[in-house]
Amino acid sequence: MCLLETSDIECETSPKKRAKVTATVSGKNNRCPRSEKSSKDVLSDRNIPGAANGLRRSTRYRVPPLDHWRNERLVFKALPSGDVQCMGIDKGFEEDNYGLRQILRKREAREKKSQKKKVGKTVKNTSIRDVRTGRAVQMLVHRPFETLEWTVNPNEVKETPSYRIGKSFTFNTTSFGFLDISPFSSKETQVSPIKNLHFVLIKGHLEVTIQDTKFTFTVGDSWIVPMGVPYSFRNCKRAKPLMSFSTFKE
């Protein structure tokens, strides 16, 4: 409509007034709505996709549901072009999954335990040295083992001594040493023909028989056995008693 008004005015006015009228018309054109050409220019300047066919791409973002109880939120960033870009989701507080981790850990432990393979014993013919003959013989041995064990012949089993005696000093007229007795064991009856014996109980509980008389001694007790008199010891406890002895002549 603005163009039609301008042509009518130009036909009715004189050339002198044409400049003034043209200026007035141009001012009215500024207040007129944008033409179709100007709208297309704006669309091309903004580089909006789909402007050629009249479609515009949505600027909305698709995101999964946010866990608001953990303070999850979207993070946006302003670009130099003026647009806003979604950078992702701020996870907020760490999720408390201690119970789930405990369940998974126990499940993995059960699975590993069930998957353990039982190593079967394999029997192989192996060369073994016979301890009685000293020769190598072929025997069926179960493998793998780090060591091989054999039962000892009952005739070769050595009995543990009932007592142990050790002399630390010996002279013509005197000697000194220690004596211990195994648990619930006894020392057989003996006689010292030429020397007297002096005993001191250092540790344990002991029953002593001198001639036909029995005595019970504890830690710190001492006694003398004259020469020619029979004597014996008996350990009444599970622990080993320890005593010192000395021999001397009158």
C-alpha positions in Angstrom: 0.0 0.0 0.0 2.9 2.4 0.6 4.1 2.0 -2.9 0.7 2.8 -4.4 0.4 6.0 -2.3 3.8 7.1 -3.5 2.9 6.7 -7.2 -0.4 8.6 -6.8 1.4 11.5 -5.0 4.1 11.6 -7.7 1.5 11.9 -10.5 -0.5 14.8 -8.9 2.4 17.0 -7.6 4.8 19.2 -9.5 8.5 18.5 -10.0 9.4 21.1 -7.4 7.5 19.5 -4.7 8.6 15.9 -5.6 11.7 15.9 -3.4 9.7 16.9 -0.3 7.0 14.4 -1.0 9.5 11.7 -1.5 11.1 12.4 1.8 7.8 12.3 3.5 6.9 9.0 1.9 10.3 7.5 2.9 9.5 8.3 6.5 6.2 6.6 6.3 8.0 3.5 4.8 10.0 3.2 8.0 6.8 2.7 10.0 5.4 0.1 7.6 5.6 -3.6 8.3 8.6 -5.5 7.1 8.4 -6.8 3.5 8.8 -10.5 2.6 12.4 -9.8 1.3 13.5 -8.2 4.6 12.2 -11.2 6.5 14.1 -13.6 4.3 17.3 -11.5 4.9 16.9 -11.8 8.7 16.4 -15.5 8.4 19.6 -15.9 6.3 21.6 -13.7 8.7 20.7 -15.9 11.7 21.7 -19.1 9.8 18.7 -21.0 11.1 18.6 -24.5 9.7 15.6 -25.3 7.6 14.9 -21.7 6.7 14.8 -22.5 3.0 11.7 -24.6 3.4 10.1 -22.6 6.1 11.0 -25.1 9.0 12.9 -24.2 12.2 14.8 -26.7 14.3 13.7 -26.9 17.9 16.2 -25.5 20.5 15.0 -27.8 23.2 17.3 -30.5 24.8 16.4 -34.1 25.4 17.8 -35.3 28.7 17.0 -38.4 30.9 15.1 -37.7 34.1 17.3 -35.9 36.7 17.7 -37.2 40.2 16.7 -34.1 42.0 17.3 -35.7 45.4 21.0 -35.9 44.5 21.0 -32.2 43.2 21.5 -33.2 39.6 21.2 -30.3 37.1 21.9 -29.3 33.6 25.0 -27.2 32.8 24.8 -24.6 30.1 27.5 -22.6 28.4 27.2 -19.3 26.5 28.9 -19.4 23.1 30.6 -16.4 21.5 27.9 -16.4 18.8 25.3 -15.7 21.5 23.8 -19.1 21.5 23.6 -21.3 24.6 24.9 -24.9 24.5 24.1 -27.7 26.9 27.3 -29.1 28.3 25.8 -32.1 30.1 24.5 -33.1 33.5 26.1 -32.2 36.8 25.9 -35.4 38.9 25.6 -33.6 42.2 26.0 -35.7 45.3 27.6 -39.1 45.0 25.1 -42.0 45.0 25.1 -44.1 48.2 25.4 -47.6 46.8 27.3 -49.3 49.7 24.6 -52.0 50.2 24.7 -52.9 46.5 28.5 -53.1 46.5 28.4 -55.4 49.5 25.9 -57.7 47.7 28.0 -57.8 44.5 31.2 -58.4 46.5 29.7 -61.4 48.3 28.3 -62.7 45.0 31.7 -62.5 43.3 33.3 -64.3 46.3 30.8 -67.1 46.0 31.3 -67.4 42.3 35.1 -67.6 42.6 34.8 -70.2 45.4 32.6 -72.4 43.2 34.9 -72.0 40.2 37.9 -73.2 42.0 39.1 -76.4 40.4 39.8 -79.4 42.6 43.3 -80.7 41.7 43.0 -84.4 41.2 45.8 -86.7 42.3 47.6 -88.2 39.4 49.5 -91.4 39.9 52.9 -91.7 38.1 55.5 -94.4 38.0 58.6 -92.7 39.6 62.1 -93.7 40.4 62.5 -93.8 44.2 65.6 -94.7 46.2 65.0 -97.6 48.6 66.5 -96.7 51.9 67.0 -100.3 52.9 68.9 -101.5 49.8 70.2 -98.1 48.5 69.0 -98.9 45.0 66.5 -97.0 42.8 63.2 -98.7 42.4 60.1 -97.8 40.4 57.1 -96.9 42.5 53.6 -95.4 41.9 53.7 -92.0 43.5 50.8 -89.5 43.8 51.8 -86.1 42.3 52.1 -83.2 42.6 53.4 -83.0 46.1 56.3 -80.9 47.5 57.5 -83.7 49.8 57.1 -87.5 50.0 56.4 -89.2 53.3 56.9 -92.8 54.3 55.9 -94.5 57.5 58.8 -95.5 59.7 59.4 -99.2 60.5 58.3 -99.7 64.2 61.7 -101.3 64.8 63.4 -98.1 63.8 61.4 -95.8 66.0 63.7 -94.3 68.7 62.1 -93.9 72.1 62.5 -90.5 73.7 64.8 -90.8 76.8 63.1 -90.3 80.1 65.8 -87.9 81.3 68.8 -85.9 80.1 71.9 -85.2 82.1 74.8 -82.8 81.2 78.0 -82.1 83.1 79.4 -78.6 82.8 82.4 -79.1 85.2 84.3 -82.2 86.3 87.3 -82.6 88.7 88.9 -85.4 90.6 86.9 -84.7 93.8 83.9 -82.8 92.5 81.7 -82.2 89.4 78.7 -80.0 88.5 75.9 -80.3 86.0 72.2 -80.2 85.2 69.4 -82.8 84.9 65.9 -82.7 83.4 63.2 -85.3 83.3 60.5 -85.8 80.6 56.8 -85.2 81.5 55.3 -88.0 83.6 58.6 -89.9 83.4 61.0 -91.3 86.0 64.7 -91.9 86.4 65.6 -95.4 87.4 67.1 -96.2 90.8 70.8 -95.6 90.9 73.6 -95.7 93.5 76.6 -93.4 93.8 79.3 -95.7 95.3 82.1 -93.2 96.1 80.6 -89.7 96.0 77.8 -87.8 97.7 75.2 -86.0 95.6 73.7 -82.6 96.2 70.6 -81.6 94.2 68.8 -78.2 93.8 65.3 -78.1 92.1 65.3 -75.0 89.8 62.0 -75.6 88.0 59.1 -78.0 88.2 57.6 -80.4 90.7 59.4 -83.6 91.6 58.9 -86.8 93.7 62.1 -88.2 95.0 62.7 -91.6 96.6 65.8 -92.0 98.9 66.3 -95.5 100.2 62.6 -96.4 100.9 61.4 -92.9 101.8 59.5 -90.7 99.4 59.8 -86.9 99.3 58.0 -84.2 97.3 60.1 -81.2 96.3 59.1 -77.9 94.6 61.1 -75.0 93.2 64.0 -73.9 95.5 64.2 -77.1 97.5 67.5 -79.0 97.8 68.6 -82.4 99.2 71.6 -84.6 99.7 71.9 -88.3 98.8 74.8 -90.0 100.7 77.1 -92.3 98.8 75.9 -95.9 98.7 72.2 -95.0 99.1 69.8 -95.8 96.3 67.7 -93.0 94.9 65.2 -92.3 92.0 63.2 -89.4 90.6 59.6 -89.2 89.2 58.1 -86.2 87.4 54.5 -85.7 88.4 53.7 -82.8 86.0 53.3 -82.3 82.2 56.2 -79.7 82.2 59.9 -80.7 82.4 61.6 -80.1 85.8 65.1 -78.8 85.8 67.6 -79.3 88.6 71.3 -78.8 89.2 73.5 -81.4 90.9 77.0 -81.5 92.3 79.1 -84.5 93.5 81.7 -84.3 96.2 83.8 -86.5 98.4 84.0 -86.3 102.2 
